[in-house]
């Protein structure tokens, strides 16, 4: 029997009205909408509760690529994607410290292997079911590569990505398209959707079985929602819970671009029910504009694609420290380098610097790009007519932010070193070879290069010499969360597990509110949403078969 401290449903019903459904799903982002649809299509009465004032969660802000191994479109094109090959690729990136191609589970734990196998087996099943019902029609992206396409383990490096059929040509607005499509389908299927409704705790019967939730609805007080079959949490991670970020994440993160409602509710609620936590130190990472994070800007979108060929990142000493075109999850790691000798994070804030060429040809409001077009919000942009003036203005901006970013400062050596750093990069750009960080040598770096001038083009399309004359531009970047990826442990059916590995009766979790088997890895574009769809399908199927005893 599961132990818990929450009151029973009968004691709470006395406080006010209660409603009963087959399933209560908490959180109306990608996971919640998909799970609600899969449940409703099995003739369940479904209630979908959303804490925010509108549905969509983080998915609404995303491009909504979804990574689906061995998908139907791949098979139609004759692209072979064998399960063992795919699982080797996933294991190689998720657990490089234990990976071996010759081990039975390739170095993964039994739980990790089982969860990754479920993604391979069911992501395509879920995608096809959503498409067939008209809830999420897709178009295939046969030329989009995985993020580590060059690894020998990746035998199917292209073709695993799908996105909403009606997304724009640049594929940047898929989230809004997907949320609208799935919401309309959910309403058509009879799903009841309630917004501004924050779930506060679970309800149990005397046997320890979850029977529903108590929720605060706007300013109208608490209400009980009972669930005959299951409660499914799809409430997102803890990106906007500063205490949890400091206590659990292994990197100093100032914020992120998840939905503002992602405050780790299920960590608190799930552990109160006896759930085991896992992978709390991991997050889906991305460079973010520092000032937008410090200002809690709800419009903040991570820099998925750092545009600009005549553009570099430099640290507080005016030196390049990373390959600026790495895929975003890997690009974010540069900010968290720890210098034991100085007991500091010397790269926690980096300055992105670009010239008029990149400003003219690479400005965009898509994919969280920091080089923005005229008329867009450019409060984060720092300008200077010369490199010396730009350096002084960068130092002044950092000094203004000192109360929020601690002891970090850009010293006089920043101004002194910057011209030599630019000249060294320019030499690489002229030859097409970045001898320091190998920029542009991997397929994913070309994929995420962003818009650039078509004439003239340097030997390496990701690099072009920074101009000898101004104006120059800059912004301050740091590493942030797309969302966290730790939480209560679930099995492949979405059942939340206690400390003994036993399912907590009638309690499920899907998405970023529960532990991800990906650990440190970001396998490809859509590697968040594709697995979410698989587990939403599996959770809804398993919960459908639940019945109170």
QUIGI-V307388 format. One record per run of one state. SS is the DSSP state (H for helix, E for strand, L for the rest). FROM is the first residue (numbers start at 0). TO is the last residue. Records with the same first field share a line. If there is no record, write none. Layout:
SS = FROM-TO / FROM-TO
//
This chain:
L = 0-6 / 13-16 / 26-28 / 40-44 / 49-55 / 61-64 / 67-70 / 77-81 / 94-108 / 132-136 / 141-143 / 145-156 / 158-159 / 164-172 / 188-190 / 194-195 / 204-208 / 217-220 / 233-240 / 248-254 / 256-263 / 272-273 / 275-275 / 278-281 / 294-309 / 314-326 / 336-337 / 339-342 / 344-348 / 361-380 / 384-385 / 400-400 / 405-410 / 431-441 / 447-470 / 484-485 / 488-488 / 490-493 / 498-501 / 509-512 / 514-527 / 544-548
E = 7-7 / 17-25 / 45-48 / 65-66 / 137-140 / 144-144 / 157-157 / 160-163 / 191-193 / 196-203 / 209-216 / 221-232 / 255-255 / 274-274 / 276-277 / 282-288 / 310-313 / 338-338 / 343-343 / 349-354 / 381-383 / 471-483 / 486-487 / 489-489 / 494-497 / 502-508 / 513-513
H = 8-12 / 29-39 / 56-60 / 71-76 / 82-93 / 109-131 / 173-187 / 241-247 / 264-271 / 289-293 / 327-335 / 355-360 / 386-399 / 401-404 / 411-430 / 442-446 / 528-543
//
